[in-house]
Amino acid sequence: MLQQVLQTITPQAARQTDDPLEVLRFATEALNAGYATVLVTLTAIRGGSARPVGAQMAVREDGLYCGVVSGGCVEAAAAHEALAAIREGQDREIIYGKGSPWLDIVLPCGGSITLVLHLLRGADPLTAVLAAVAQRQRAGLRYSPDGTLAQVAPPAATDCHAQGFCILYRPQPRIVLFGRSGAADTTARIAEAAGYDVHICDASRLSATTALIDPDTAVVLLYHDLHQELPLLQAALNAAPFYIGALGSYRTHQQRVATLTRLGYSSAEIARINAPVGIFPKARDASTLALSVLADIAARRQESG
């Protein structure tokens, strides 16, 4: 009877998101509610692809799914395959695009992708990953061809191969923003809309602010006073954020470099500072500056794994 019901279900997107943590939360909620659930993972790309290796979606036995593994070309078809995996009670691998047996599913990019569909046996590995990330710790999820899924130490980067895959999950990106100005407020608003955890700080609470800085944090200084920014910049250089940016002209940055050199910082350490901050120089209004800064941070976040 269950097989007949599954064959008549039309999959529907419950949440349109490419946030990997949202996919794990959806899968965990589904399992805890008693739904059989499949985790779909993009493990190989040949040619172009709208999503990176490691992109995931989760599919419940009632056809609801969360996540994306393409530009919208294959999600419904992948959900049908997930329902078939539930019917059969076993994992499967499918290919879409060039080389696929499904001739009616063509990827606009002209390439092909491989998806691994894993029928989840329990929520524990997903819960462990979510708990670690909630503590702002990176976490890993490893799948082996024998059908086992386990939470593991975080890999340096997501890795997919013939022996399975290991996905890196990172905490929500954080921005620690120094400066009280219209530019700071605008940057904070746009960053929050883009999903960043934003903290506007000042020098009066430097020790508490330093505690916020971790490898998934970007530090941005929007001061016009080198003397005022110096202790904050030193705190950032002594921590391990993935991005440090500072406002000012090229001439201002030369003065900044000279000061930090006198204080004993090496050329490699000083080179971590992105200044003038942003992807293009001479932003003259708050909105343009905010977009310039956030684009630079997003690019660096992507490069950092």
Buried (B, 14 or more C-beta within 10 A) or exposed (E): EEEEEBEEBEBEBBBEBBBBBBBBBBBBBBBEEEBBBBBBBBBBBBEBBBBEBBBBBBBBBBBBBBBBBBBEBBBBBBBBBBBBBBBEEEBBEBBBBBEBEEEEBBBEBEBBBBBBBBBBEEBBBBBBBBEBBEEBBBBBBBBEEEEEBEBBEBBEEBBBEEEBBBBBBBBEBBBBBBBEBBBBBBBBBBBEEEEBBBBBBBBEEBEEBBEBBBBBBBBBBBBEEBEBBBEBBBBBBEBEBBBBBBBBEEEBBEEBBEBBEEEEBEEEEBEBBBBBBBBEEEBEEBBBBBBBBBEBBBEBBEEBB
